[in-house]
Amino acid sequence: MDPESADIIIRSRNTLLDILDERGYETKAYRHIANEQILMLAEGAPRALDMVLPKKSGESPAPCERAIVCYQLRTPIRLRLGTFVRDIYEIPPDASEWSAVKRTDDVIVILNEPYHEVFDKTSLQMWQTQKARMSFFHIKQVVVHPGRHVLVPPHRKMSAEETAVLVERLHLTHKSQLPLIRHHDIQARVLGLVPGDVVQIMRPSPTAGIAEYYRICAA
């Protein structure tokens, strides 16, 4: 493996663990794997890099009991995306029940092919038709955490209880009156938002110091 590809795989894996930790999943089991082992996995079986992470114990914001990261780095899937999605839920990568992907899992698919809007459309369709959470990222999109760039204000997914209080405080008749953040927006994908979720954005303000903005995830 060439040095650039190795660097991308290692750095993106650390970013994915940070993203999933923020979503409320337990990442400790994958934090101390040596870089050499990661690269060995990358050159092994096609899905050897996959990660299965349980929800953190106790009270947690995680939307699902498990998160699964599926690496699809060797073969392009855009032209056979329907087959890929069907197979990923039906065929365990190592024929074990533990690694079988379920529609109740929070799934992230990591790609190494030109990103296309069909991935966003498929993600939205999976939620609208089956309430299945699936998001796609090109591996280079997560080499650096998209939510931690100096020019990106902090985004935070709000709980249902917080959203109810916000609607009352802003004297709205429904949360759908809030401005929109699109389902395919990179920050929405990082947070794992689905339509109907509300996000708080904290932006610097010359007068208030920090100004709060709110957006509702929409198709």
SULWOBEL-V447180 format. One record per backbone hydrogen bond with DSSP energy under -0.5 kcal/mol. NH is the residue of the N-H (numbers start at 1). CO is the residue of the C=O. If there is no record, write none. Layout:
[[NH CO] [NH CO]]
This chain:
[[6 2] [7 3] [8 4] [9 5] [10 6] [11 7] [12 8] [13 9] [14 10] [15 11] [16 12] [17 13] [18 14] [19 15] [20 16] [21 17] [22 18] [23 19] [24 20] [24 21] [25 20] [26 54] [27 25] [30 27] [31 27] [31 28] [32 28] [33 30] [38 34] [39 35] [40 36] [41 37] [42 38] [43 39] [44 41] [48 45] [50 47] [51 69] [53 67] [55 65] [56 24] [67 53] [68 106] [69 51] [70 68] [70 108] [71 69] [72 110] [80 77] [81 78] [84 80] [85 81] [86 82] [87 83] [88 84] [89 85] [90 86] [91 87] [92 90] [95 92] [100 96] [100 97] [101 88] [105 102] [106 66] [107 105] [107 133] [108 68] [109 135] [110 70] [110 108] [111 109] [111 137] [112 72] [119 116] [120 116] [121 117] [122 118] [123 119] [124 120] [125 121] [126 122] [127 123] [128 124] [129 125] [130 126] [131 127] [132 126] [133 105] [134 132] [135 107] [137 109] [139 111] [141 138] [142 138] [142 139] [143 140] [148 145] [152 149] [153 151] [154 202] [156 200] [158 198] [163 159] [164 160] [165 161] [166 162] [167 163] [168 164] [169 165] [170 166] [171 168] [172 167] [177 174] [178 175] [179 214] [181 216] [183 218] [185 182] [189 185] [190 186] [191 187] [192 188] [193 188] [196 217] [197 194] [199 215] [200 156] [201 213] [202 154] [203 201] [203 211] [205 209] [209 205] [210 208] [211 203] [213 201] [215 199] [216 179] [217 197] [218 181]]
